[in-house]
């Protein structure tokens, strides 16, 4: 939203005062004897007053439009020139309409013809207005710039907290206790499987540490780590966890925040019962621009948590200014999350 929404009363009062001062100055320069009644009784005063303030509001709305079409981050100088030229042309066009309107009110013989005084007033008033609007735009730019810095800092903080919590979750005593028990058991009965289990566990740790300084990772990188994480739970839960994969149209170079899949897998496992009689069914469907993770709902008691929820994952997309954010859909039968892949 543009700056007028934040300091609406202040800017409106300033615009009103400036338009009144200009009206008085224009009458003072055109009339030998300046009088209050002369200003009040002249229709030009009202039309000029409306024109000035209407142009102020219009200019700020144009600024809000260009914020969407051509953000300051892309090209500051080009954006400034294009925006000011657009505003200046609109100001002059509406001033001409204002003069013509006054001409019709006064029954001028040819209201569409401008005299030297009208042209001078138009140029002078337009320049004053464009300087005033430029000041407001600069304030808006500084406001947006400060907001972008705050957003970036928030993203960094969110990312650091997520990474710390994710790493902390992997070191969670409950998680490690289960993993080590499974590893010890596999060493006794299936040394080859124990080796694979240990490699997957190390892969999970390694990915968390390697993604510490990354805002985005490719789907290929994310899936390798998430697959290792899922394999740990598949070994531990056995037939209590079923997994279905559809990667026929996977865009492996698409990007997403690191640990996104791991968060969703962990979220499904920690919130649902996963036994042989009531298996938890996870489904992962790769699409060209999206990634869909779903599971059947059979809620149970939460034993431990990664510390990063779906809300934090959604916020990371928002902080990245992504065009799309995760879509979460829960029904009586299943829970589904669609993750957009970024470029």
C-alpha positions in Angstrom: 0.0 0.0 0.0 1.3 3.5 -0.8 2.4 5.9 1.8 -0.9 7.9 1.8 -2.5 5.1 3.8 0.0 5.4 6.6 0.1 9.2 6.9 -3.1 10.1 5.1 -4.1 13.1 7.2 -0.7 14.7 7.2 -0.1 14.6 3.5 -3.7 15.7 2.7 -3.4 18.7 5.0 0.0 19.6 3.4 -1.6 19.3 -0.1 -4.6 21.4 0.9 -2.4 24.2 2.4 -0.1 24.3 -0.6 -3.0 24.5 -3.1 -4.5 27.4 -1.1 -1.2 29.3 -1.0 -0.8 28.8 -4.8 -4.3 30.0 -5.4 -3.7 33.2 -3.5 -0.4 33.8 -5.3 -1.9 33.3 -8.7 -4.7 35.8 -7.9 -2.1 38.2 -6.5 -0.1 38.1 -9.7 -3.1 38.5 -12.0 -5.1 41.2 -10.2 -4.1 44.7 -9.1 -6.4 44.6 -6.1 -6.5 41.3 -4.2 -9.6 40.6 -2.1 -10.9 37.6 -0.2 -14.3 37.9 -1.9 -12.7 38.1 -5.3 -11.0 34.7 -4.7 -14.0 33.1 -3.2 -16.4 34.2 -5.9 -14.1 33.1 -8.8 -14.9 29.6 -10.0 -11.2 29.1 -11.0 -10.3 29.0 -7.3 -12.5 25.9 -6.7 -11.5 24.1 -10.0 -7.8 24.8 -9.4 -8.1 23.7 -5.7 -9.8 20.4 -6.8 -7.2 19.9 -9.6 -4.2 20.2 -7.4 -5.4 17.8 -4.7 -6.8 15.4 -7.1 -3.5 15.3 -8.9 -1.7 14.6 -5.7 -3.8 11.6 -4.9 -3.6 10.4 -8.5 0.2 10.7 -8.6 0.4 8.5 -5.5 -1.9 5.9 -7.0 0.3 6.0 -10.1 3.3 5.4 -7.8 1.6 2.4 -6.3 0.9 1.1 -9.8 4.5 1.4 -10.8 5.6 -0.3 -7.6 3.9 -3.5 -9.0 4.9 -3.0 -12.7 8.4 -1.8 -12.3 9.8 -2.2 -8.7 12.6 0.2 -7.6 14.9 -2.8 -7.2 14.9 -3.5 -10.9 15.9 -0.1 -12.2 15.9 3.0 -10.0 16.8 5.7 -12.7 14.5 4.3 -15.4 11.6 3.9 -12.9 12.0 7.5 -11.7 12.1 9.0 -15.3 9.1 6.9 -16.5 7.0 7.6 -13.4 7.7 11.4 -13.3 7.1 11.7 -17.1 3.8 9.9 -16.7 2.7 12.0 -13.8 3.8 15.3 -15.5 1.8 14.5 -18.7 -1.3 13.6 -16.7 -0.9 16.8 -14.6 -0.7 19.0 -17.8 -3.6 17.2 -19.4 -5.9 17.7 -16.5 -4.8 21.3 -16.1 -5.9 21.9 -19.7 -9.2 20.2 -18.9 -9.5 22.5 -15.8 -8.9 25.6 -17.9 -11.4 24.5 -20.5 -14.0 23.8 -17.7 -13.5 27.3 -16.3 -13.9 28.7 -19.8 -17.3 26.9 -20.2 -18.4 28.2 -16.8 -17.5 31.8 -17.8 -19.0 31.4 -21.2 -15.7 32.2 -23.0 -16.0 32.5 -26.8 -13.4 29.7 -27.4 -12.8 27.8 -24.1 -10.3 25.4 -25.8 -7.9 28.2 -26.7 -5.3 29.0 -24.0 -3.9 32.5 -23.6 -0.3 33.3 -22.4 -1.4 33.7 -18.8 -3.1 30.3 -18.7 0.0 28.6 -20.2 2.3 30.3 -17.7 0.0 29.3 -14.8 -0.2 25.8 -16.1 3.5 25.3 -16.4 4.3 26.9 -13.1 1.6 25.0 -11.2 2.5 21.7 -12.8 6.2 22.2 -11.9 5.3 23.0 -8.3 3.0 20.0 -8.2 5.6 17.7 -9.7 8.2 18.8 -7.1 5.7 18.2 -4.4 4.8 14.8 -5.7 8.5 13.9 -6.2 9.0 14.6 -2.5 6.1 12.2 -1.6 7.5 9.6 -4.0 10.9 9.8 -2.5 9.3 9.4 0.9 7.5 6.3 -0.4 10.7 5.0 -1.9 12.5 5.3 1.4 9.6 3.7 3.2 9.6 0.7 0.8 13.4 0.5 0.9 13.3 0.3 4.7 10.5 -2.3 4.5 12.6 -4.4 2.0 15.6 -4.2 4.4 13.4 -5.3 7.3 11.9 -8.1 5.2 15.4 -9.3 4.2 16.5 -9.2 7.8 13.4 -11.1 8.8 14.1 -13.7 6.1 17.6 -14.1 7.3 16.4 -14.5 10.9 13.7 -16.9 9.9 16.2 -19.0 7.8 18.7 -19.1 10.7 16.0 -20.1 13.2 14.7 -22.8 10.8 18.2 -24.2 10.2 19.0 -24.1 13.9 15.7 -25.8 14.8 16.1 -28.3 12.0 19.6 -29.2 13.2 18.4 -29.3 16.8 15.6 -31.6 15.8 18.0 -34.0 14.2 19.9 -34.0 17.5 16.6 -34.5 19.4 17.2 -37.3 22.0 14.0 -39.0 21.0 14.9 -39.1 17.3 18.5 -40.2 18.0 17.4 -42.8 20.5 15.1 -44.4 17.9 17.7 -44.2 15.2 20.5 -45.7 17.3 18.2 -48.5 18.5 17.3 -49.3 14.9 21.0 -49.1 13.9 22.1 -51.5 16.7 19.4 -53.9 15.8 20.3 -53.9 12.1 24.0 -54.4 13.0 23.0 -57.7 14.7 20.6 -59.0 12.1 21.5 -57.2 8.9 25.0 -55.5 8.8 24.5 -54.4 5.2 21.2 -52.7 6.0 22.9 -51.1 9.1 25.6 -49.6 6.8 22.9 -48.1 4.5 21.1 -46.8 7.6 24.2 -45.1 8.9 24.9 -43.6 5.5 21.4 -42.1 5.3 21.7 -40.7 8.8 25.0 -39.0 7.9 23.5 -37.7 4.7 20.7 -36.1 6.6 23.2 -34.3 9.0 25.4 -33.3 6.1 22.5 -31.7 4.1 21.3 -29.7 7.1 24.9 -28.3 7.6 25.5 -27.7 3.8 22.2 -25.8 3.4 22.9 -23.5 6.3 24.0 -20.6 4.0 21.4 -21.3 1.2 18.1 -19.6 0.7 17.1 -22.0 -2.1 18.2 -25.5 -3.2 17.3 -27.4 -6.3 14.7 -30.1 -6.2 17.3 -32.7 -7.0 19.4 -31.7 -3.9 16.3 -31.5 -1.7 14.9 -34.9 -2.8 18.2 -36.7 -2.2 18.3 -35.5 1.4 14.6 -36.0 2.0 14.8 -39.5 0.5 17.6 -40.4 3.0 15.5 -38.9 5.8 12.4 -40.9 4.7 14.5 -44.1 4.5 15.4 -43.8 8.2 11.7 -43.8 9.1 10.9 -46.6 6.7 13.5 -48.8 8.4 12.2 -47.9 11.8 8.4 -48.1 11.1 8.6 -51.0 8.6 5.2 -51.7 7.0 3.6 -49.1 9.2 4.8 -46.5 6.7 4.0 -46.8 3.0 5.4 -44.5 0.4 4.3 -43.8 -3.2 6.3 -41.8 -5.6 5.4 -40.3 -9.0 8.3 -38.4 -10.5 7.5 -38.7 -14.2 7.2 -35.0 -14.8 9.7 -33.8 -12.1 11.5 -30.5 -12.7 14.8 -31.4 -11.0 16.2 -27.9 -11.5 13.2 -26.2 -9.9 14.1 -24.6 -6.5 12.5 -24.5 -3.1 13.6 -23.6 0.5 15.9 -26.2 2.0 14.4 -28.9 4.2 10.9 -28.3 2.8 10.2 -32.0 2.1 11.8 -33.0 5.3 9.5 -30.7 7.2 6.4 -32.2 5.5 7.5 -35.8 6.0 8.2 -35.2 9.6 4.9 -33.3 10.0 3.0 -36.3 8.7 4.9 -38.9 10.8 4.7 -37.0 14.1 1.0 -36.2 13.8 -0.3 -39.5 12.7 -0.4 -43.2 13.8 1.8 -45.4 11.7 1.4 -49.1 12.5 1.1 -52.3 10.5 -2.7 -52.4 11.1 -3.1 -48.7 10.4 -0.3 -47.8 8.0 0.5 -44.2 7.3 0.5 -43.7 3.5 2.7 -40.9 2.1 2.4 -39.8 -1.5 4.8 -37.6 -3.3 3.9 -36.3 -6.8 6.4 -34.3 -8.8 4.9 -31.8 -11.3 6.5 -29.4 -13.6 6.1 -26.3 -11.4 4.7 -27.9 -8.2 5.4 -30.6 -5.7 2.5 -32.3 -4.0 2.9 -34.1 -0.7 -0.1 -35.9 0.8 -0.9 -38.4 3.6 -3.9 -40.2 4.9 -5.2 -38.7 8.2 -5.1 -40.9 11.3 -4.1 -38.5 14.0 -2.2 -39.6 17.1 -0.2 -38.2 20.0 2.8 -36.0 19.0 6.0 -37.4 20.5 8.5 -34.9 19.2 8.7 -32.1 16.7 11.2 -30.5 14.3 10.3 -27.1 15.7 9.5 -25.7 12.3 5.9 -25.8 11.2 4.0 -25.2 8.0 3.5 -21.6 8.9 7.2 -21.0 8.9 7.6 -22.8 5.6 4.9 -20.5 4.1 6.6 -17.4 5.5 9.8 -18.4 3.8 8.0 -18.3 0.5 6.5 -14.9 1.3 9.8 -13.5 2.4 11.3 -14.6 -1.0 8.5 -12.6 -2.7 7.4 -15.8 -4.5 4.5 -15.4 -6.9 2.9 -18.5 -5.3 3.0 -19.9 -1.8 2.3 -23.4 -0.4 -1.3 -24.5 -0.6 -2.5 -26.5 2.4 -5.7 -28.6 2.1 -7.0 -30.8 4.9 -10.1 -33.1 4.5 -11.5 -35.8 6.7 -9.5 -38.4 4.8 -6.2 -36.8 4.0 -3.8 -33.9 4.3 -2.2 -32.4 1.2 0.5 -29.6 0.8 1.4 -28.2 -2.7 4.8 -26.6 -2.8 5.5 -24.2 -5.7 8.9 -24.7 -7.4 10.8 -21.4 -7.9 13.1 -20.3 -10.6 
